[in-house]
């Protein structure tokens, strides 16, 4: 009998590489996000959340990326935009107050309130720009008003929505969703989605938003159908694939 029987056996070590921890993956996703590699960051976060769906920090970063994408949805050249020197936020606010005015009696700002005084005779382009600005500031009720004005101005001049009208419709629907008014968003989206003159590839954003609407209304099967159409058209469109997997 061997004289080594009293010695404890050394534990066997796996030769397989250790999987990075959630914190390591999160750090990698933050680096990708900071470098502007949004799709790569989202794919990494999706993989994390498939394994750990309740990982709060991962969900928070994914939501941060989603908001960033919304803010830059209408930029013609996101990378060129990123190189622009950022303005002083206080100066921007002062200029907006000077140009538009703000209701001083509003007290605490709330996204569901109308907070800004505005010139009523803006053309479609200016009205859309203002609607986007309100949306990015989180003033969704003001955004709603301005985007409805944009659509009205567009339809005064032409029989179809065109680029400005379609952009305004999508952002109007998203504003209503964020205000908790999904049914009103559905009313906005349905006639545009049924428009036979609108190209299928131009409807991807609207398919996504209708998925969000149905999800908010508690109709997961219908929401899944809309997200499937999004993924078929553009597999990496926002967080459609992620939402589809969790329905």
N, C-alpha and C positions, 0 to 999 in steps of 0.2 A: 504494500500500500504506500502511496506517495506520502512524503513528509510534508506536502503543502496543503493537506486537506483542511487544516485549520485556518488557512488564509482565505479571506473573502475574495470571490472572483471579481475582476475588474469589470465595471459596466461597459457593455458594448456601445459604441458611438456610431450613429448613422452617418454614412458618407454623403447623404443627400443634403444639398444646401438648405439652410434654415430660411423659412419664409419671412420676409420683412414684417415687422410688427405694424399694427395700425398707425402708431405714431410715426414710424418711418415712412409709410405710404402717404400719410397726410403731409409730412414735410416735403416729400417729392412732388405731391400735387400742388402745394403752395409755390414751389420753385417754378413748375411748369406754368402756373397761372401768372406769376410775376414776369415771366419771359414772353407772355402773350400766346402760349401754346394751349389754348383753351380746350380744344378737342381732346388732346392727350391727357390734360388734367382731368377732364370729365370722365374719360374712359377708366382712368385709374380709380377715381372716386366711385364709379359705378361698380367696379370689381370689389372694392372695399365693402360697399353697402350690400352687395349680394351676399357676402359672407357674414357681415355684421350690420343688418339693416337698422339697428337702433343706435348706431355710433353717432352721437350728437355732433361732434366736431366735423365729421365728414359731411353730414347733411348741411351744416351751417356753411361750409366752404362751397358746396355745390350750389346753395342758394345765393351766395355771394357772386359766384360766376354767372348764374342765371340773371341776376340784376345787372351785372356788367354788360352782358350780351344785349339786354333790353335797352340799356342806355346808349349802346353803340349800334343799334339795329339799323339806323338810317344813315350811318356814316358811309360816305362813298369810298373812303380810304382809311380804314381803322388804324393802320400802322402810321400813315402820315399824320392822322389826328393825334396819335399818341406822342408825337414829337413836338406838338404845339406846347408852348409854355403855358402852364395853367395860370388863370387869372386869380387875383385875390378874391376869395369868396365874399368878403365884406363889401368889396367894391362892386361885385356883381349884384349883390342884394340892394345896395344903394342905388345902382343904376335902374334896376327893375322897379324899385319903389318910386323913383323919379319918373320913369316912363309910363308905368301902369297905375301906381298908387296901390295902397293896401288898406283894407278895412281895419282901422285901428281898434275898433270895438270887438274884433273877433276873439281877442284873448288868446287862449292856448290854441295853436294851430291844429286842425284836424283834417285828415284827407277827405272826409265826407262833407266838409263845408266849402262853400264858395268864398274864397278869401280875397281875390284880386279884382280890382276895377280894371276894365280894359276898353280900348277903343272898339266900337261895334262895327266899323266899316272896313275891316281888314280884308285883303284879298286872300285867295285860297292858300297861296304859298306862305304868306306871313302868318295866317291863322294856323296852319299846320305846324310851322316852326314854334309858335307860341304854345300850341297843344303839347308838343314834344317836351318843351321846357317845363311846363306844368307837371307832366307825367314824371319827368326825371327828378323833380323836386318833391314828388309824393303828393302833390295837390291834385288828386284824381278827379274830384268834382269839378274843379276849374278846367282840367284837361277834357273832361266829358263835354262841357259846354263849348269849349273852343273847337274840339274835333267835330262835333255836330255842325258847328258853323262852317267848318272847312268843307264838309260833305255837301252842305246846302249851297255853298258858293260854287263848288265844282259842277253840281247838277244844274245850276243856273246857266252855265256857259256851254255845257255839252251833255249829251244823252248818256254817256257812260262815265264811270268813276275815274278811270285813268290812274296814273301813278299816284297822284296826290290823294285822290278819293279812296283808293285801295289802302294806302298807308294809314289814312285817317280812320278808316273802318276797323282795321286790325287793332290800332292803338285804342280806339274807343271801346271796342269789345274787351280788351285787356283791362282798361280802366274800370269798367263796370264789374268785371270779375273780381278785381282787387277791392272794390267797394262792397262786395258781397251781393251784387245784383246780377247773378248769373242768368236769370230768366230774361232780363232786359238785354243782356249781351247776346243771348240766343236769338232774340227778335232782330237785333242788328245784323247778325251773321247769316241767318237763313236765306234772305233774298239774294245776297251776294253769292252764296254758295250754289244757289240754283240758277244763277245767270249763265246761260249757254254760251254767251259771247266771251266769257272770261276763261283764259287758258288754264288747263289743269295744273300746270307747273306754277302758276301764279296763285294758286289756292292753298299751297302747302301750309303757310302760316295760319290761314283761316281754318284748315282741318285741325291743326294743333289747338287753336283757341276753342273750337267746338268740342274737342276732347276735354279741355279744361272745364268748359261749361257743363258738360254732361257729368263729369267727375264731381263738380261742385253740387249738382242737383241730385247726386246719389244714384246715378245710372251707370254703373261700372261697365256693363256689357256694351252699351252704346259708346261710352268713352273709349273703350278698347278698340272698337271699330274705327273710330276717327284716328286714333294714334297709329293703328296699323297702316292706314292710308298715308300718314305722314312718313313713317319709316320706309314704306315702299317707294315714296317719292325722293326722300333724302334721309338716309339712315342715321345721320348724326345731327338731325335738326333739334336744337335745344335739348331738352331732357325727355323727348317723346319716348325713346326706347326704354329709358329708366322707368317712366310712369307706366308704360305698357307692361313691363315685367312684374310690376307690383299690383296690378289690377286683378 
